Amino acid sequence: MICGNTKPRIPSITGRQRYFDRRPAWAYDLKIIQRGSQGRDQAKANRQAIRSARVFSIYDHARHAVGLSETRRAKLERHRRCVSKAVDAIRSLTPQQCSDVAFLEHEFIPSLGLNDEESHEQPTELSRYFGAGLHLWQYPSQLAPYLVWLSGNAGAVKCYMEIGCRWGGTFILTVEWLRKNGAELNAVVAVDPIDQSPLIDEYFKLLQSEAGSAGHAVATLYVHALSTSVDVLNVIKRLQPDFVFIDGDHSLKGAITDHMLVRDYARIIVHHDIVSQSCRDTMQLWSILKELERHDFKFCEFTEQYKSVHGSYLGIGVMQKLSAPVQWNKNERSADVTEGAIFADNG
Ligand SMILES: C[S@@+](CC[C@H](N)C(=O)[O-])C[C@H]1O[C@@H](n2cnc3c(N)ncnc32)[C@H](O)[C@@H]1O
């Protein structure tokens, strides 16, 4: 199901086949993906992971797709007003504050509110921020330098997509951060099989209310579906997101599928949980991608941990394309990224 002010055209189903025909050579050879350069033991572990990917996928989905219970919805409803407060706070930052990692990490990001799930992965010194505001599922120690990196790379971004947006905290912050740092966004897309959270709903209403006023109008889209659905494929083909944050299905098979869905369009691809001991598959995928995609992308990692947490968690991995994105020929290209085309279908 697709909600929002943009109604994607339905491309022919053969588009999916055409897409897979354009995979890079390495993606044809699952054995290479499984083997990597890590030796036979690792290769065996990789093969087992891929074989049982379906089980992990169901587990992961069950773990997070419990989703929006009535209690959770009621709680998030009470946080609606935090959205405009957070947006105002982001828009009020000075350029100096936007590049001050310590300020962002210790003051600003926690003040926006952090998520309260998987609490054993969270630093207790930040506990007063759990379950508040935007419910960001991030470590401020990783997010702060990532945001500073993003401020220098946001300018040209036209379409941001987050696969696995959950309550929407990272999504809202990222979109506002991009706009603050010079991006003239045409469209923003949040994807998740759980119901759209009140925070995202509130944020989309805010953006839509601003569309007529001075600011640059942004098409907003919530795709209430798995990333493997035809709805998501259609949206990707149509909007061709140039910046994608992948944080959905954490199985090897799921995460690599998401990567392959967007790799030809996106100039920036971010993978989450690249050092998380509770997400071995995404960790493994990151090391595989660093090898197999090294000719097409440069890599950057934000993985700072907290001493108070036992173990290693989360981790933000950035891939930045080295060359211009692949251009599709006109007949194949169902998407048009110009603002006029995106708004042409508004229903
Ligand atoms: C770790 S949470 C995302 C957190 C969010 N990115 C943030 O930073 O606040 C993972 C989300 O991915 C969603 N998910 C799981 N499988 C998915 C899939 N195949 N496509 C899209 N979303 C998926 C889950 O419902 C869950 O809400």
The ligand as an SDF file (V2000), in Angstrom:
LIG
                    3D

 27 29  0  0  0  0  0  0  0  0999 V2000
   15.9190   -1.4450   13.1280 C   0  0  0  0  0  0  0  0  0  0  0  0
   14.3740   -0.9650   12.5830 S   0  0  0  0  0  0  0  0  0  0  0  0
   14.6980    0.5470   11.6630 C   0  0  0  0  0  0  0  0  0  0  0  0
   15.0610    1.7160   12.5190 C   0  0  0  0  0  0  0  0  0  0  0  0
   15.0760    3.0510   11.8020 C   0  0  0  0  0  0  0  0  0  0  0  0
   15.8120    3.0200   10.5610 N   0  0  0  0  0  0  0  0  0  0  0  0
   15.6890    4.1020   12.7010 C   0  0  0  0  0  0  0  0  0  0  0  0
   16.8700    4.4130   12.5300 O   0  0  0  0  0  0  0  0  0  0  0  0
   14.9730    4.5890   13.5830 O   0  0  0  0  0  0  0  0  0  0  0  0
   14.0630   -2.0860   11.2630 C   0  0  0  0  0  0  0  0  0  0  0  0
   12.7300   -1.8470   10.5550 C   0  0  0  0  0  0  0  0  0  0  0  0
   12.7680   -2.5440    9.3200 O   0  0  0  0  0  0  0  0  0  0  0  0
   11.4880   -3.0320    9.0280 C   0  0  0  0  0  0  0  0  0  0  0  0
   11.6370   -4.1150    8.0440 N   0  0  0  0  0  0  0  0  0  0  0  0
   11.9210   -5.4260    8.2380 C   0  0  0  0  0  0  0  0  0  0  0  0
   11.9950   -6.0710    7.0430 N   0  0  0  0  0  0  0  0  0  0  0  0
   11.7610   -5.1250    6.0840 C   0  0  0  0  0  0  0  0  0  0  0  0
   11.7030   -5.1390    4.6640 C   0  0  0  0  0  0  0  0  0  0  0  0
   11.9210   -6.2590    3.9470 N   0  0  0  0  0  0  0  0  0  0  0  0
   11.4260   -4.0060    4.0150 N   0  0  0  0  0  0  0  0  0  0  0  0
   11.2220   -2.8490    4.6940 C   0  0  0  0  0  0  0  0  0  0  0  0
   11.2730   -2.7610    6.0370 N   0  0  0  0  0  0  0  0  0  0  0  0
   11.5310   -3.8830    6.7170 C   0  0  0  0  0  0  0  0  0  0  0  0
   10.9240   -3.4610   10.3840 C   0  0  0  0  0  0  0  0  0  0  0  0
    9.5090   -3.4590   10.3760 O   0  0  0  0  0  0  0  0  0  0  0  0
   11.5200   -2.3840   11.3050 C   0  0  0  0  0  0  0  0  0  0  0  0
   10.5990   -1.3540   11.5460 O   0  0  0  0  0  0  0  0  0  0  0  0
  1  2  1  0
  2  3  1  0
  2 10  1  0
  3  4  1  0
  4  5  1  0
  5  6  1  0
  5  7  1  0
  7  8  2  0
  7  9  1  0
 10 11  1  0
 11 12  1  0
 11 26  1  0
 12 13  1  0
 13 14  1  0
 13 24  1  0
 14 15  1  0
 14 23  1  0
 15 16  2  0
 16 17  1  0
 17 18  1  0
 17 23  2  0
 18 19  1  0
 18 20  2  0
 20 21  1  0
 21 22  2  0
 22 23  1  0
 24 25  1  0
 24 26  1  0
 26 27  1  0
M  CHG  2   2   1   9  -1
M  END
$$$$
